Amino acid sequence: MLHIECKDSNLEPVPIKIGIIGGSGLDDPDILEQRKETVVTTPYGSPSDALIEGEINGVKCVLLARHGRKHNIMPTNVNYRANIWALRQVGCTHLIVSTACGSLREEIKPGNLVVPNDFIDRTTKRAQTFYDGADTSPQGVCHLPMYPAFSERCRQILVASAKELGIDVHDKACIVTIEGPRFSSRSESNMFRQWGGDLINMTTCPEVVLAKEAGLLYGSVAIATDYDCWRMGCEGVNVQDVLKTFAENVAKVKQILVKAVTNIAKEDWTEAVLDAKEITEESLQHKKPVKRSNRWAFSSPNSELKPKIQSISILYELAVNKTTTKAKTQNKPKSKIQIKRLNV
């Protein structure tokens, strides 16, 4: 196991665990060593499939098939909240994901790989937050800022990992997520181009939003499989072409994800992980004051959720407790990161 020294002497390093969410061909458990399946329940129902836990080059990882291993869940019906909650519940700090998409730009050719940096959400039927007012959900209203939409540091590692492997990638793009499962009309495709969209898919939203709300550092590699239907004189997108192009390029995406896992593990992420949690807390409007305790988690007065929420926060409790002890015994100045604690 890699040992990372924390840059802030007042903080113990947060151990990283990387969630990998893949579509067809990118949910291959063979990329993991020491595999085991974990069935997780969440307040939002069941994830798309069992979580497959294991290691990549000694780094703890968790693999989840977004559409199920039989690929029988259409984009609208993916339980995005359960997927993200489950991955955080087993201790993930990062999410690196893959997605198939159409290209809205001439320069992004079918077969090209892209690391998106922004999105336009055109979905209409999907829950966008964990804070939905239900008795079994964390309490409050979360007005989450979505700039930046993706973890910039994760994005740069994905781009650098591709370059290390000699694989060309486009290092930024705005991805439009539509509801699906149908593809766009030509007028819609041209409208998305006029809006500034570079890619189009059916899964990035609300996945990226929920990941940020859960305090997870999220990066994505997109495979451009087609030109959608905006090009005059050309046939529009069809499933056969999408699957063919995807299959021809899936090996490159696997290589990038494996290399990125190794590169992520070489760095100290303590401040980034704690900052991500702080963004969510500062985005919350609570109906009543929150009592603080020494664990990072969603806040909820519901005692039935307590075992589940406690399991989510185990990764951070050790760092917080040790930091508090050091500060008291050594009388050191406070860390520049103000570790805030949520009630569970």
TIRO-788524 format. One record per residue (C-alpha): z, y, x; residue in one letter; residue number from 1. Coordinates in Angstrom, 2 decimals. Each point is the difference from the previous one (the first is absolute). Example, Ala and Ser with C-alpha at 12.3 -4.5 7.8 and 13.67 -1.06 7.14 Angstrom:
REM residues 2
7.80 / -4.50 / 12.30 / a / 1;
-0.66 / 3.44 / 1.37 / s / 2;
REM end
This chain:
REM residues 344
0.00 / 0.00 / 0.00 / m / 1;
-0.85 / 3.47 / 1.29 / l / 2;
2.92 / 2.32 / 0.76 / h / 3;
-0.71 / 3.64 / -0.78 / i / 4;
2.31 / 2.72 / 1.23 / e / 5;
0.62 / 2.72 / -2.57 / c / 6;
-0.94 / 3.54 / 1.08 / k / 7;
3.06 / 1.45 / -1.74 / d / 8;
3.14 / -1.20 / 1.80 / s / 9;
2.03 / 0.38 / -3.20 / n / 10;
-2.12 / -2.56 / -1.86 / l / 11;
-0.30 / -3.74 / 0.36 / e / 12;
-3.65 / -1.12 / -0.19 / p / 13;
-1.12 / -1.08 / -3.46 / v / 14;
-1.56 / -3.48 / 0.25 / p / 15;
-3.55 / 0.06 / -1.30 / i / 16;
-1.61 / -2.49 / -2.34 / k / 17;
-3.63 / 0.41 / -0.95 / i / 18;
-1.42 / -0.80 / -3.41 / g / 19;
-3.69 / -0.90 / -0.16 / i / 20;
-1.77 / 0.26 / -3.36 / i / 21;
-3.44 / -1.56 / -0.05 / g / 22;
-2.85 / -0.65 / -2.37 / g / 23;
-2.45 / -2.90 / 0.04 / s / 24;
-0.24 / -1.51 / 3.46 / g / 25;
2.74 / 2.26 / 1.35 / l / 26;
2.95 / -1.90 / -1.39 / d / 27;
-0.38 / -2.90 / 2.44 / d / 28;
3.46 / -1.39 / 0.85 / p / 29;
-1.36 / -1.50 / 3.23 / d / 30;
0.42 / 3.37 / 1.69 / i / 31;
3.76 / -0.59 / -0.20 / l / 32;
2.13 / -2.31 / 2.13 / e / 33;
3.19 / -1.68 / -1.27 / q / 34;
-1.10 / 0.50 / -3.59 / r / 35;
2.20 / -0.37 / -3.04 / k / 36;
-0.52 / 0.93 / -3.63 / e / 37;
2.48 / 2.22 / -1.81 / t / 38;
0.03 / 0.45 / -3.76 / v / 39;
1.37 / 3.42 / -0.90 / v / 40;
0.99 / 1.41 / -3.38 / t / 41;
0.11 / 3.73 / -0.65 / t / 42;
1.06 / 2.32 / -2.84 / p / 43;
-3.73 / 0.51 / -0.62 / y / 44;
-0.97 / -3.64 / -0.35 / g / 45;
-1.60 / -2.38 / 2.47 / s / 46;
-2.22 / 0.99 / 2.93 / p / 47;
-3.60 / -1.17 / 0.13 / s / 48;
1.02 / -3.14 / 1.90 / d / 49;
2.73 / -1.45 / 2.17 / a / 50;
0.73 / 1.92 / 3.19 / l / 51;
-0.94 / -1.84 / 3.18 / i / 52;
2.38 / 0.94 / 2.81 / e / 53;
-0.65 / -0.73 / 3.65 / g / 54;
-0.81 / 1.62 / 3.32 / e / 55;
-3.00 / 1.45 / 1.79 / i / 56;
0.51 / 0.02 / 3.77 / n / 57;
3.77 / -0.04 / -0.54 / g / 58;
-0.02 / 2.82 / -2.57 / v / 59;
1.46 / -0.75 / -3.43 / k / 60;
-2.64 / 0.35 / -2.72 / c / 61;
-0.40 / -0.73 / -3.70 / v / 62;
-3.36 / -0.81 / -1.58 / l / 63;
-0.82 / 0.61 / -3.66 / l / 64;
-3.27 / -0.72 / -1.82 / a / 65;
-0.60 / 3.09 / -2.14 / r / 66;
-2.05 / -1.86 / -2.62 / h / 67;
1.84 / -3.32 / 0.38 / g / 68;
-1.17 / -2.81 / 2.26 / r / 69;
-2.44 / -1.13 / -2.71 / k / 70;
-1.28 / 3.57 / -0.35 / h / 71;
0.56 / -0.17 / -3.74 / n / 72;
1.71 / 3.38 / -0.54 / i / 73;
-2.33 / 2.90 / -0.74 / m / 74;
0.84 / 3.42 / 1.51 / p / 75;
1.51 / 1.45 / -3.18 / t / 76;
2.33 / -2.99 / -0.40 / n / 77;
1.34 / -0.09 / 3.55 / v / 78;
3.76 / 0.57 / -0.22 / n / 79;
0.05 / 2.69 / 2.67 / y / 80;
3.65 / 0.92 / -0.59 / r / 81;
1.18 / -3.59 / 0.34 / a / 82;
-2.11 / -0.47 / 3.14 / n / 83;
1.41 / 3.05 / 1.77 / i / 84;
3.57 / -0.58 / -1.20 / w / 85;
-0.13 / -3.64 / 1.16 / a / 86;
-1.27 / 0.93 / 3.46 / l / 87;
2.68 / 2.60 / 0.43 / r / 88;
2.60 / -2.39 / -1.40 / q / 89;
-0.68 / -2.48 / 2.83 / v / 90;
0.39 / 2.78 / 2.55 / g / 91;
-3.48 / 1.38 / 0.70 / c / 92;
-0.17 / 3.40 / 1.67 / t / 93;
-3.81 / 0.23 / 0.28 / h / 94;
-2.98 / -1.01 / -2.10 / l / 95;
-3.46 / -0.48 / 1.47 / i / 96;
-2.58 / -0.98 / -2.58 / v / 97;
-3.66 / -0.79 / -0.40 / s / 98;
-2.35 / 0.97 / -2.80 / t / 99;
-3.66 / -0.38 / -0.89 / a / 100;
-1.74 / 3.20 / -1.04 / c / 101;
-3.32 / 1.62 / -0.73 / g / 102;
-1.39 / 2.78 / 2.16 / s / 103;
-0.72 / 3.43 / -1.46 / l / 104;
-1.46 / 1.32 / 3.29 / r / 105;
-3.24 / -0.85 / 1.77 / e / 106;
1.76 / -0.15 / 3.37 / e / 107;
2.50 / -2.64 / -1.18 / i / 108;
-2.29 / -3.02 / -0.10 / k / 109;
0.67 / -3.39 / -1.61 / p / 110;
1.96 / -2.03 / 2.53 / g / 111;
1.71 / 3.06 / 1.49 / n / 112;
3.79 / 0.09 / 0.26 / l / 113;
1.97 / 3.09 / -1.01 / v / 114;
3.63 / 1.14 / 0.33 / v / 115;
0.54 / 2.32 / -3.01 / p / 116;
2.23 / 3.07 / 0.16 / n / 117;
-0.05 / 1.23 / -3.62 / d / 118;
-0.75 / -1.10 / -3.54 / f / 119;
-1.11 / 1.12 / -3.46 / i / 120;
1.64 / -1.98 / -2.79 / d / 121;
-2.22 / -0.72 / -3.01 / r / 122;
2.07 / -2.88 / -1.40 / t / 123;
1.37 / 0.29 / -3.53 / t / 124;
2.09 / -3.08 / -0.82 / k / 125;
2.34 / -0.53 / 2.97 / r / 126;
3.66 / 0.83 / 0.50 / a / 127;
0.30 / 2.58 / 2.79 / q / 128;
3.75 / 0.04 / 0.66 / t / 129;
3.10 / -2.19 / 0.17 / f / 130;
1.96 / 2.77 / -1.72 / y / 131;
-1.26 / -0.62 / -3.53 / d / 132;
3.24 / 0.55 / -1.94 / g / 133;
0.54 / -3.69 / -0.78 / a / 134;
3.54 / -1.38 / 0.13 / d / 135;
-0.96 / -2.41 / 2.78 / t / 136;
-1.72 / 2.67 / 2.11 / s / 137;
1.50 / 2.42 / 2.52 / p / 138;
1.18 / 3.15 / -1.73 / q / 139;
-1.47 / 3.47 / 0.24 / g / 140;
-3.49 / 1.48 / 0.09 / v / 141;
-1.94 / -0.12 / 3.26 / c / 142;
-2.45 / 2.86 / 0.69 / h / 143;
-1.48 / -1.51 / 3.14 / l / 144;
-2.19 / 2.11 / 2.32 / p / 145;
-3.21 / -1.85 / 0.82 / m / 146;
-1.06 / 2.01 / 3.00 / y / 147;
-0.38 / -1.76 / 2.29 / p / 148;
-1.02 / -2.90 / -2.23 / a / 149;
-0.01 / -2.61 / 2.78 / f / 150;
2.29 / -0.33 / 3.01 / s / 151;
-1.89 / 1.94 / 2.67 / e / 152;
1.69 / -1.96 / 2.77 / r / 153;
-1.02 / -3.33 / -1.55 / c / 154;
-3.53 / 1.32 / -0.46 / r / 155;
-0.29 / 0.96 / 3.64 / q / 156;
1.26 / -3.41 / 1.10 / i / 157;
-2.61 / -1.71 / -2.18 / l / 158;
-2.75 / 2.19 / 1.48 / v / 159;
1.25 / -0.56 / 3.56 / a / 160;
0.29 / -3.75 / -0.58 / s / 161;
-3.62 / -0.15 / -1.14 / a / 162;
-1.12 / 1.91 / 3.08 / k / 163;
1.96 / -2.37 / 2.26 / e / 164;
-1.98 / -2.85 / -1.54 / l / 165;
-3.32 / 1.82 / 0.34 / g / 166;
-0.39 / 0.24 / -3.78 / i / 167;
-1.43 / 3.23 / -1.41 / d / 168;
1.91 / 1.64 / -2.85 / v / 169;
-0.27 / 3.27 / -1.91 / h / 170;
3.36 / 1.64 / 0.66 / d / 171;
0.39 / 1.84 / -3.31 / k / 172;
-1.30 / 0.02 / -3.56 / a / 173;
1.02 / 0.93 / -3.52 / c / 174;
0.05 / -3.11 / -2.18 / i / 175;
-0.49 / 0.21 / -3.78 / v / 176;
1.82 / -2.69 / -1.99 / t / 177;
-1.47 / -0.81 / -3.40 / i / 178;
1.54 / -2.16 / -2.71 / e / 179;
-2.61 / -2.73 / 0.03 / g / 180;
-0.80 / -2.78 / -0.32 / p / 181;
-3.45 / 1.49 / -0.69 / r / 182;
-1.85 / 1.94 / 2.68 / f / 183;
-0.91 / 3.68 / -0.37 / s / 184;
-2.93 / 1.48 / -1.87 / s / 185;
-2.45 / 2.02 / 2.09 / r / 186;
1.31 / 3.25 / -1.46 / s / 187;
3.57 / -0.98 / 0.84 / e / 188;
-0.99 / -0.97 / 3.53 / s / 189;
-1.71 / 3.35 / 0.58 / n / 190;
2.95 / 1.84 / -1.52 / m / 191;
2.38 / -1.69 / 2.44 / f / 192;
-2.27 / 1.06 / 2.87 / r / 193;
0.10 / 3.60 / -1.21 / q / 194;
3.80 / -0.19 / -0.16 / w / 195;
0.16 / -0.92 / 3.68 / g / 196;
0.40 / -3.76 / -0.32 / g / 197;
-1.27 / -2.10 / 2.89 / d / 198;
0.92 / -3.49 / -1.24 / l / 199;
0.67 / -1.62 / -3.36 / i / 200;
2.21 / -2.99 / -0.83 / n / 201;
2.34 / -1.39 / -2.67 / m / 202;
3.34 / -0.65 / 1.75 / t / 203;
1.22 / 2.79 / 2.30 / t / 204;
1.71 / 1.79 / -2.90 / c / 205;
2.76 / -0.39 / -0.94 / p / 206;
0.76 / -2.29 / 2.97 / e / 207;
0.10 / 2.82 / 2.55 / v / 208;
2.12 / 2.17 / -2.33 / v / 209;
2.58 / -2.71 / -0.67 / l / 210;
0.19 / -0.87 / 3.69 / a / 211;
0.87 / 3.59 / 0.84 / k / 212;
2.53 / 0.18 / -2.84 / e / 213;
1.61 / -3.15 / 1.41 / a / 214;
0.21 / 1.59 / 3.44 / g / 215;
-2.54 / -2.33 / 1.60 / l / 216;
-2.45 / 1.15 / 2.68 / l / 217;
-3.47 / -0.82 / -1.35 / y / 218;
-3.38 / -0.29 / 1.68 / g / 219;
-3.27 / -1.51 / -1.22 / s / 220;
-3.22 / -1.45 / 1.40 / v / 221;
-2.93 / 0.19 / -2.43 / a / 222;
-3.21 / -2.03 / 0.20 / i / 223;
-3.02 / 1.84 / -1.38 / a / 224;
-1.96 / -2.70 / -1.80 / t / 225;
-2.68 / 2.03 / -1.80 / d / 226;
-1.30 / 3.46 / -0.88 / y / 227;
1.37 / -0.07 / -3.55 / d / 228;
-2.88 / 1.32 / -2.18 / c / 229;
-0.57 / 3.65 / 0.95 / w / 230;
-3.09 / -0.52 / 2.20 / r / 231;
-3.26 / 0.70 / -1.81 / m / 232;
-2.60 / -2.75 / 0.20 / g / 233;
2.56 / -2.66 / 0.90 / c / 234;
1.65 / -2.69 / -2.04 / e / 235;
3.62 / 0.53 / -0.90 / g / 236;
2.96 / -2.01 / 1.21 / v / 237;
0.35 / -3.63 / -1.07 / n / 238;
2.65 / -2.65 / 0.60 / v / 239;
-2.23 / -2.26 / 2.10 / q / 240;
-0.76 / 2.71 / 2.57 / d / 241;
3.66 / 1.05 / 0.12 / v / 242;
1.20 / -3.54 / 0.74 / l / 243;
-2.73 / -0.60 / 2.58 / k / 244;
0.73 / 3.17 / 1.98 / t / 245;
3.74 / -0.56 / -0.28 / f / 246;
-0.28 / -3.54 / 1.38 / a / 247;
-2.12 / 1.21 / 2.92 / e / 248;
2.66 / 2.50 / 1.09 / n / 249;
3.32 / -1.56 / -0.94 / v / 250;
0.56 / -1.42 / 3.50 / a / 251;
-0.11 / 3.49 / 1.52 / k / 252;
2.61 / 1.28 / -2.44 / v / 253;
2.30 / -2.93 / 0.81 / k / 254;
-0.30 / 0.81 / 3.71 / q / 255;
0.92 / 3.64 / -0.64 / i / 256;
3.01 / -0.91 / -2.15 / l / 257;
1.35 / -2.46 / 2.58 / v / 258;
-0.48 / 2.49 / 2.84 / k / 259;
1.62 / 2.76 / -2.08 / a / 260;
3.07 / -2.16 / -0.67 / v / 261;
0.48 / -0.45 / 3.75 / t / 262;
-0.51 / 3.71 / 0.70 / n / 263;
2.37 / 1.09 / -2.78 / i / 264;
2.71 / -2.25 / 1.44 / a / 265;
-0.26 / 1.69 / 3.41 / k / 266;
1.31 / 3.30 / -1.38 / e / 267;
3.31 / 1.31 / -1.30 / d / 268;
-0.29 / 0.75 / -3.72 / w / 269;
3.63 / 0.85 / -0.78 / t / 270;
-0.52 / 3.69 / -0.70 / e / 271;
-3.24 / -0.62 / -1.94 / a / 272;
1.63 / -2.63 / -2.21 / v / 273;
3.04 / 2.15 / -0.74 / l / 274;
-2.18 / 3.06 / -0.61 / d / 275;
-2.04 / -1.99 / -2.52 / a / 276;
3.17 / -0.88 / -1.92 / k / 277;
1.11 / 3.62 / 0.09 / e / 278;
-3.29 / 1.20 / -1.51 / i / 279;
0.62 / -2.16 / -3.06 / t / 280;
3.60 / 1.13 / -0.42 / e / 281;
-0.93 / 3.65 / 0.30 / e / 282;
-2.70 / -0.53 / -2.66 / s / 283;
2.50 / -1.23 / -2.59 / l / 284;
1.30 / 1.95 / -2.95 / q / 285;
3.23 / -1.62 / -1.15 / h / 286;
1.53 / 0.58 / -3.42 / k / 287;
3.44 / -0.13 / 1.58 / k / 288;
1.30 / 0.27 / 3.57 / p / 289;
-0.48 / -3.07 / 2.16 / v / 290;
3.03 / -1.50 / 1.73 / k / 291;
-0.87 / -0.69 / 3.61 / r / 292;
0.61 / -3.29 / 1.78 / s / 293;
-1.09 / -1.36 / 3.34 / n / 294;
-3.18 / -1.81 / -0.95 / r / 295;
-3.59 / 1.07 / -0.41 / w / 296;
-1.32 / -1.17 / -3.36 / a / 297;
-1.26 / 1.04 / -3.37 / f / 298;
2.82 / 1.53 / -2.03 / s / 299;
1.00 / -1.80 / -3.18 / s / 300;
3.19 / -0.25 / -2.05 / p / 301;
-1.14 / -3.38 / -1.34 / n / 302;
2.32 / -2.64 / 1.44 / s / 303;
-2.49 / -2.77 / -0.77 / e / 304;
-2.37 / 1.49 / 2.58 / l / 305;
2.63 / 0.23 / 2.69 / k / 306;
-0.68 / -3.33 / 1.77 / p / 307;
-3.71 / 0.72 / 0.11 / k / 308;
0.39 / 3.57 / 1.18 / i / 309;
2.60 / -0.96 / 2.60 / q / 310;
-2.42 / -2.51 / 1.48 / s / 311;
-2.61 / 2.75 / 0.36 / i / 312;
2.33 / 2.20 / 2.04 / s / 313;
1.36 / -2.55 / 2.48 / i / 314;
-2.41 / 1.14 / 2.71 / l / 315;
1.32 / 3.53 / -0.04 / y / 316;
3.70 / -0.56 / -0.60 / e / 317;
0.66 / -1.13 / 3.57 / l / 318;
-1.69 / 3.04 / 1.50 / a / 319;
1.90 / 2.38 / -2.29 / v / 320;
3.41 / -1.61 / 0.57 / n / 321;
-0.36 / -0.10 / 3.78 / k / 322;
-1.20 / 3.59 / 0.06 / t / 323;
3.07 / 1.15 / -1.95 / t / 324;
2.35 / -1.89 / 2.32 / t / 325;
-1.57 / 1.43 / 3.13 / k / 326;
0.16 / 3.54 / -1.31 / a / 327;
3.70 / -0.31 / -0.81 / k / 328;
1.14 / -1.71 / 3.21 / t / 329;
-2.12 / 1.88 / 2.50 / q / 330;
-0.03 / 3.35 / -1.80 / n / 331;
-3.70 / 0.34 / 0.56 / k / 332;
-2.05 / 2.65 / -1.80 / p / 333;
-1.72 / -1.15 / -3.16 / k / 334;
-3.42 / -1.51 / 0.24 / s / 335;
-2.87 / 2.25 / -0.94 / k / 336;
-0.62 / -2.49 / -2.77 / i / 337;
2.59 / 0.51 / -2.70 / q / 338;
0.51 / -3.52 / -1.28 / i / 339;
0.44 / 0.29 / -3.74 / k / 340;
1.56 / -2.79 / -2.00 / r / 341;
-0.77 / -1.12 / -3.47 / l / 342;
2.25 / -1.59 / -2.59 / n / 343;
-0.84 / -3.56 / -1.14 / v / 344;
REM end
